Amino acid sequence: MRIALIPELFYPYQRGGVERRYYEIARRLAKKHDVYVFAIGPPDRPRSESVDGVSVYRVMKFRWEMLYRHAPYVREVEPSEAGDESVRRVGPPILFALSLLQLVFKKHRFDVVDCSAFPYLHVFSSRMLASLWRAPFVLTVHEVWGSYWRDYASNKYLATMGMAVEKLCYDLPKRFVCVSSRTAENLKNYLGGRASQKIAVVPNGVDSAANRRLAKKPREKALSEVKEIVYAGRLVHHKRVDVLIHAFTKVRKVSRDVRLRIIGDGPLRESLEKQAKSLGVEDAVTFMGVLGHEEFLRTVASSHVFAFPSVREGFAMSVLEAMSVGTPPIVVNHVHNGALDYVRNGFNGLVVRPNDPEEFAEAMLYLIQGVGRSEYAEMCQNCLATAEKYDWSRIVCALEELYQEVSRP
């Protein structure tokens, strides 16, 4: 098959689950099929090149940092008051949508076109290209925004426009691919059930065999004098890292031999560092910034707990990656948390109430000192077993079958 993938960002941009999904899927599909990727690229990369057998065409070049409008902090505020995450600029999605139209003049033939839904505007251009190429159009939905636009947009007019554009996008595909059953259910509810027959769930994955080799023995973790808790993700409001720091403060009152490592960066970093200092735990909290993927995995593998208080995740790939190296996660019970697809409370992790530092602290204390060694070891093994079910080889097989199905006359 000749397959066209249209994410917004692609290699070497791999800062989130969406970018990693398309990279891992594309390079595996390329072993058997002709795979083309059309995306935004960094200024220092060529317009077109072959990456792991994938033909990558960058329809425009843009620095990753310029995609976001980081709101400056003009007053001392708590992270929970600082507003939502780094807000996306409107310009780059418009430019990306327009840049895709240059492909109208290229002679291509594809059997299927798979487009990532976010940030929506390019979906219309992608659908037009799919029609010109006479290829079925598949839309991959990582999360449904819906009313979340009212919280995210800077004013009610942009929020209304965002909701309208998103809903129009959902009228365009032949099939939907959702990355979690939670996202699929939210999409069905959003569309009123009219598209339920068109929705398939093909989740994100991990390289379970490679990651498993990095896993530490549970006994080694249990015997270490200092217990490590780790978070990995963007430092933005809906990730609720402020809740984690508050919870960690309560943990430190019970146990001084515990450390918190925060992997990632974002507009709330300075505010969160001030929070840790004001609560008197700055000596036990390390902000590590953005790490390479292998360094991230090694850091998580050596930790006792993967703490992830985020309330809004299409899939939460970092949680599954933590499980793939044998580290039990703590996640929150929220309708928009896709991690609940695979985290089972007490089996391969813990699930707590959202935005509740007390309960989150109790969960961390349970995993670092309350649980027995054998029970902790069993939970670690259950994490590894769960991750194996989401190996990229299985994910790609499922996606390949879907592509073949939609491409049939």
LOTI-436137 format. One line per field, with one value per residue (C-alpha): chain; x, y, z. Coordinates in nm, 3 decimals, always signed. Example, Ala and Ser with C-alpha at 12.3 -4.5 7.8 and 13.67 -1.06 7.14 Angstrom:
mol c(A/A)
xx c(+1.230/+1.367)
yy c(-0.450/-0.106)
zz c(+0.780/+0.714)
% end
This chain:
mol c(A/A/A/A/A/A/A/A/A/A/A/A/A/A/A/A/A/A/A/A/A/A/A/A/A/A/A/A/A/A/A/A/A/A/A/A/A/A/A/A/A/A/A/A/A/A/A/A/A/A/A/A/A/A/A/A/A/A/A/A/A/A/A/A/A/A/A/A/A/A/A/A/A/A/A/A/A/A/A/A/A/A/A/A/A/A/A/A/A/A/A/A/A/A/A/A/A/A/A/A/A/A/A/A/A/A/A/A/A/A/A/A/A/A/A/A/A/A/A/A/A/A/A/A/A/A/A/A/A/A/A/A/A/A/A/A/A/A/A/A/A/A/A/A/A/A/A/A/A/A/A/A/A/A/A/A/A/A/A/A/A/A/A/A/A/A/A/A/A/A/A/A/A/A/A/A/A/A/A/A/A/A/A/A/A/A/A/A/A/A/A/A/A/A/A/A/A/A/A/A/A/A/A/A/A/A/A/A/A/A/A/A/A/A/A/A/A/A/A/A/A/A/A/A/A/A/A/A/A/A/A/A/A/A/A/A/A/A/A/A/A/A/A/A/A/A/A/A/A/A/A/A/A/A/A/A/A/A/A/A/A/A/A/A/A/A/A/A/A/A/A/A/A/A/A/A/A/A/A/A/A/A/A/A/A/A/A/A/A/A/A/A/A/A/A/A/A/A/A/A/A/A/A/A/A/A/A/A/A/A/A/A/A/A/A/A/A/A/A/A/A/A/A/A/A/A/A/A/A/A/A/A/A/A/A/A/A/A/A/A/A/A/A/A/A/A/A/A/A/A/A/A/A/A/A/A/A/A/A/A/A/A/A/A/A/A/A/A/A/A/A/A/A/A/A/A/A/A/A/A/A/A/A/A/A/A/A/A/A/A/A/A/A/A/A/A/A/A/A/A/A/A/A/A/A/A/A/A/A)
xx c(+0.000/+0.094/+0.011/+0.004/+0.031/-0.044/+0.044/+0.124/+0.475/+0.710/+1.071/+1.286/+1.001/+0.911/+0.805/+0.466/+0.267/+0.121/+0.460/+0.600/+0.295/+0.333/+0.709/+0.686/+0.397/+0.550/+0.888/+0.730/+0.478/+0.763/+0.910/+0.620/+0.458/+0.542/+0.489/+0.488/+0.463/+0.361/+0.427/+0.591/+0.969/+1.244/+1.443/+1.766/+1.622/+1.594/+1.259/+1.243/+1.441/+1.413/+1.389/+1.403/+1.255/+0.980/+0.958/+0.924/+0.812/+0.807/+0.551/+0.668/+0.944/+0.887/+1.064/+0.871/+0.881/+0.701/+0.389/+0.300/+0.221/+0.374/+0.181/+0.425/+0.387/+0.330/+0.240/+0.317/+0.058/+0.013/+0.037/-0.333/-0.409/-0.173/-0.426/-0.412/-0.115/+0.096/-0.174/-0.132/-0.082/-0.345/-0.096/+0.097/-0.212/-0.343/-0.006/+0.016/-0.332/-0.242/+0.102/-0.056/-0.239/+0.088/+0.054/-0.238/+0.023/+0.214/+0.124/+0.062/-0.142/-0.227/-0.438/-0.520/-0.466/-0.438/-0.459/-0.414/-0.716/-0.539/-0.501/-0.801/-0.758/-0.529/-0.795/-0.989/-0.683/-0.600/-0.953/-0.933/-0.601/-0.747/-1.028/-0.780/-0.574/-0.894/-0.792/-1.012/-0.968/-0.897/-0.898/-0.699/-0.849/-0.630/-0.881/-1.214/-1.203/-1.570/-1.655/-1.287/-1.247/-1.423/-1.144/-0.862/-0.944/-0.865/-1.220/-1.568/-1.552/-1.239/-1.394/-1.709/-1.500/-1.284/-1.587/-1.740/-1.421/-1.370/-1.726/-1.699/-1.382/-1.573/-1.800/-1.510/-1.355/-1.457/-1.328/-1.215/-0.922/-0.931/-0.625/-0.826/-1.172/-1.220/-1.160/-1.389/-1.667/-1.622/-1.638/-1.957/-2.117/-1.998/-2.140/-2.460/-2.393/-2.430/-2.071/-2.036/-2.006/-1.715/-1.502/-1.216/-0.983/-0.614/-0.414/-0.061/+0.211/+0.560/+0.862/+0.798/+1.094/+1.354/+1.206/+1.181/+1.560/+1.588/+1.360/+1.514/+1.441/+1.171/+1.392/+1.666/+1.419/+1.279/+1.625/+1.743/+1.766/+1.628/+1.291/+1.247/+0.918/+0.916/+0.682/+0.727/+0.527/+0.477/+0.461/+0.119/-0.196/-0.403/-0.111/-0.164/+0.201/+0.109/-0.111/+0.183/+0.416/+0.155/+0.114/+0.491/+0.515/+0.287/+0.497/+0.813/+0.657/+0.632/+0.953/+1.264/+1.431/+1.225/+1.298/+1.081/+1.219/+1.021/+1.102/+0.981/+0.948/+0.679/+0.545/+0.470/+0.824/+0.925/+0.599/+0.633/+0.992/+0.870/+0.597/+0.848/+1.063/+0.772/+0.668/+1.021/+1.087/+1.314/+1.608/+1.416/+1.261/+1.473/+1.351/+1.535/+1.405/+1.353/+1.542/+1.622/+1.391/+1.638/+1.752/+1.386/+1.324/+1.631/+1.532/+1.178/+1.305/+1.515/+1.222/+0.977/+0.667/+0.554/+0.329/+0.093/-0.186/-0.295/-0.671/-0.675/-0.501/-0.602/-0.386/-0.101/+0.184/+0.436/+0.231/+0.245/+0.618/+0.668/+0.484/+0.697/+1.007/+0.829/+0.744/+0.390/+0.198/-0.046/-0.312/-0.639/-0.996/-1.119/-1.354/-1.088/-0.800/-0.718/-0.471/-0.770/-0.788/-0.493/-0.424/-0.619/-0.629/-0.430/-0.325/-0.068/-0.093/-0.316/-0.609/-0.702/-0.943/-0.836/-0.701/-0.672/-0.322/-0.419/-0.523/-0.233/+0.009/-0.145/-0.101/+0.267/+0.331/+0.162/+0.390/+0.714/+0.664/+0.316/+0.304/+0.485/+0.784/+0.612/+0.301/+0.510/+0.706/+0.382/+0.253/+0.576/+0.537/+0.176/+0.299/+0.536/+0.266/+0.024/+0.282/+0.341/-0.022/+0.049/+0.365/+0.404/+0.407/+0.049/-0.061/+0.079/-0.087/-0.425/-0.376/-0.261/-0.579/-0.791/-0.610/-0.667/-1.033/-1.102/-0.903/-1.116/-1.353)
yy c(+0.000/+0.364/+0.542/+0.917/+1.035/+1.398/+1.486/+1.844/+1.762/+1.474/+1.368/+1.522/+1.683/+1.417/+1.614/+1.454/+1.137/+1.241/+1.295/+0.973/+0.773/+0.882/+0.826/+0.476/+0.377/+0.525/+0.355/+0.017/+0.047/+0.146/-0.204/-0.335/-0.030/+0.300/+0.558/+0.933/+1.194/+1.556/+1.781/+2.090/+2.069/+2.263/+2.525/+2.321/+2.009/+1.955/+2.003/+1.633/+1.332/+0.963/+0.884/+0.514/+0.427/+0.691/+0.961/+1.283/+1.602/+1.919/+2.149/+2.436/+2.504/+2.645/+2.644/+2.430/+2.702/+2.943/+2.726/+2.838/+3.171/+3.154/+3.395/+3.605/+3.601/+3.957/+3.883/+3.629/+3.351/+2.992/+2.750/+2.672/+3.041/+3.095/+3.008/+2.720/+2.587/+2.760/+2.861/+2.767/+3.051/+3.072/+3.157/+2.827/+2.604/+2.842/+2.840/+2.461/+2.422/+2.656/+2.497/+2.156/+2.293/+2.306/+1.926/+1.982/+2.033/+1.714/+1.392/+1.146/+0.832/+0.686/+0.400/+0.574/+0.913/+0.923/+1.272/+1.374/+1.580/+1.845/+2.142/+2.096/+2.359/+2.138/+1.864/+2.050/+2.073/+1.708/+1.599/+1.788/+1.621/+1.280/+1.348/+1.453/+1.142/+0.932/+0.785/+0.709/+0.963/+0.846/+1.094/+1.007/+1.167/+1.189/+1.374/+1.550/+1.916/+2.014/+2.253/+2.261/+2.535/+2.772/+2.718/+2.720/+3.010/+3.367/+3.487/+3.348/+3.425/+3.213/+2.941/+2.936/+2.929/+2.646/+2.435/+2.494/+2.404/+2.089/+1.972/+2.037/+1.827/+1.530/+1.534/+1.466/+1.120/+0.779/+0.631/+0.760/+0.617/+0.697/+0.633/+0.518/+0.385/+0.692/+0.918/+0.700/+0.729/+1.105/+1.129/+0.922/+1.145/+1.459/+1.346/+1.211/+0.854/+0.927/+0.821/+0.527/+0.274/+0.468/+0.467/+0.223/+0.223/+0.178/+0.288/+0.418/+0.172/+0.107/-0.098/-0.339/-0.574/-0.296/-0.106/-0.417/-0.456/-0.122/-0.231/-0.259/-0.551/-0.455/-0.586/-0.338/-0.051/-0.174/-0.195/+0.150/+0.402/+0.697/+0.651/+0.826/+0.963/+1.088/+1.291/+1.337/+1.570/+1.931/+2.184/+2.320/+2.372/+2.063/+1.835/+1.957/+1.936/+2.189/+1.921/+1.678/+1.924/+1.988/+1.612/+1.561/+1.815/+1.593/+1.286/+1.462/+1.521/+1.144/+1.035/+1.247/+0.983/+1.059/+1.269/+1.407/+1.438/+1.642/+1.572/+1.819/+2.189/+2.447/+2.790/+2.696/+2.588/+2.910/+2.922/+2.557/+2.612/+2.901/+2.680/+2.412/+2.677/+2.838/+2.496/+2.423/+2.118/+2.273/+2.065/+1.744/+1.846/+1.840/+2.001/+1.801/+1.972/+1.785/+1.455/+1.232/+0.934/+0.674/+0.894/+0.951/+0.574/+0.506/+0.775/+0.637/+0.278/+0.364/+0.535/+0.373/+0.562/+0.739/+1.021/+1.159/+1.388/+1.511/+1.545/+1.560/+1.293/+1.136/+0.834/+0.937/+0.760/+0.848/+0.644/+0.336/+0.391/+0.402/+0.071/-0.074/-0.031/-0.175/+0.142/+0.157/+0.477/+0.685/+0.844/+1.026/+0.916/+1.169/+1.137/+1.279/+1.062/+0.801/+0.627/+0.462/+0.233/+0.034/+0.136/-0.083/+0.033/-0.200/-0.426/-0.232/+0.109/+0.328/+0.551/+0.846/+1.140/+1.434/+1.755/+1.594/+1.637/+1.439/+1.127/+1.158/+1.179/+0.868/+0.679/+0.778/+0.681/+0.347/+0.263/+0.377/+0.235/+0.092/-0.189/-0.517/-0.612/-0.908/-0.704/-0.423/-0.675/-0.825/-0.480/-0.413/-0.741/-0.655/-0.326/-0.511/-0.757/-0.474/-0.292/-0.606/-0.593/-0.249/-0.337/-0.131/-0.448/-0.523/-0.163/-0.144/-0.473/-0.340/-0.014/-0.198/-0.407/-0.092/+0.072/-0.236/-0.241/+0.122/+0.101/-0.180/-0.063)
zz c(+0.000/-0.048/+0.277/+0.341/+0.702/+0.787/+1.146/+1.231/+1.356/+1.278/+1.332/+1.473/+1.670/+1.929/+2.234/+2.282/+2.237/+1.901/+1.739/+1.884/+1.769/+1.408/+1.408/+1.556/+1.329/+1.013/+1.043/+1.111/+0.828/+0.595/+0.623/+0.411/+0.251/+0.084/+0.357/+0.305/+0.581/+0.519/+0.820/+0.965/+1.001/+1.178/+0.984/+0.991/+0.824/+0.447/+0.277/+0.197/+0.318/+0.398/+0.770/+0.861/+0.523/+0.548/+0.281/+0.481/+0.306/+0.514/+0.360/+0.583/+0.833/+1.177/+1.512/+1.761/+2.025/+1.792/+1.786/+2.137/+2.296/+2.643/+2.860/+3.067/+3.444/+3.553/+3.914/+4.181/+4.149/+4.246/+3.950/+3.980/+3.926/+3.636/+3.370/+3.127/+2.940/+2.682/+2.437/+2.072/+1.828/+1.555/+1.279/+1.243/+1.200/+0.931/+0.753/+0.777/+0.628/+0.340/+0.288/+0.239/-0.064/-0.259/-0.283/-0.519/-0.791/-0.706/-0.881/-0.598/-0.563/-0.224/-0.099/+0.230/+0.396/+0.777/+0.926/+1.290/+1.399/+1.606/+1.541/+1.310/+1.037/+0.827/+0.829/+0.557/+0.332/+0.400/+0.312/-0.016/-0.098/-0.017/-0.265/-0.535/-0.468/-0.463/-0.130/+0.173/+0.451/+0.807/+1.095/+1.409/+1.720/+2.028/+2.242/+2.200/+2.298/+2.282/+2.566/+2.671/+2.411/+2.656/+2.909/+2.655/+2.421/+2.521/+2.449/+2.382/+2.008/+1.956/+2.174/+1.960/+1.643/+1.779/+1.868/+1.526/+1.337/+1.543/+1.482/+1.107/+1.095/+1.230/+0.923/+0.685/+0.743/+0.619/+0.945/+1.284/+1.475/+1.848/+2.064/+2.367/+2.444/+2.664/+2.363/+2.149/+2.406/+2.429/+2.049/+2.035/+2.297/+2.117/+1.783/+1.933/+1.828/+1.457/+1.382/+1.622/+1.338/+1.191/+1.508/+1.571/+1.872/+1.789/+2.094/+2.127/+2.209/+2.344/+2.245/+2.529/+2.469/+2.447/+2.743/+2.959/+2.944/+3.127/+3.413/+3.759/+3.987/+4.241/+4.521/+4.425/+4.446/+4.778/+4.935/+4.824/+5.107/+4.909/+4.741/+4.408/+4.277/+3.918/+3.697/+3.321/+3.100/+3.006/+3.286/+3.203/+3.404/+3.319/+3.415/+3.775/+3.879/+4.150/+4.308/+4.295/+4.473/+4.743/+4.786/+4.796/+5.078/+5.286/+5.197/+5.316/+5.657/+5.698/+5.524/+5.471/+5.250/+4.945/+4.636/+4.356/+4.004/+3.751/+3.386/+3.125/+3.069/+3.005/+3.094/+3.456/+3.542/+3.717/+3.911/+4.016/+4.129/+4.344/+4.483/+4.585/+4.752/+4.935/+5.070/+5.188/+4.967/+4.703/+4.828/+4.755/+4.420/+4.104/+3.782/+3.517/+3.204/+2.877/+2.851/+2.558/+2.529/+2.657/+2.945/+3.032/+3.038/+3.252/+3.500/+3.529/+3.551/+3.857/+4.032/+4.273/+4.162/+3.846/+3.969/+3.706/+3.838/+3.492/+3.443/+3.064/+2.854/+2.525/+2.610/+2.845/+2.666/+2.939/+3.187/+2.965/+2.908/+3.286/+3.314/+3.033/+3.254/+3.558/+3.751/+3.895/+3.817/+4.017/+3.795/+3.858/+3.796/+3.541/+3.245/+3.012/+3.133/+2.868/+3.103/+3.271/+2.967/+3.099/+3.463/+3.706/+4.066/+4.292/+4.004/+3.801/+3.966/+4.178/+4.079/+4.302/+4.298/+4.079/+4.233/+4.578/+4.732/+5.044/+4.854/+4.611/+4.905/+5.064/+4.737/+4.712/+5.074/+5.016/+4.724/+4.887/+5.235/+5.299/+5.045/+5.111/+4.897/+4.736/+4.658/+4.512/+4.303/+4.175/+4.079/+3.889/+3.700/+3.620/+3.475/+3.242/+3.139/+3.061/+2.848/+2.641/+2.527/+2.381/+2.191/+1.874/+1.663/+1.769/+1.723/+1.370/+1.274/+1.390/+1.201/+0.889/+0.894/+0.925/+0.631/+0.418/+0.515/+0.425/+0.099/-0.040/-0.319)
% end
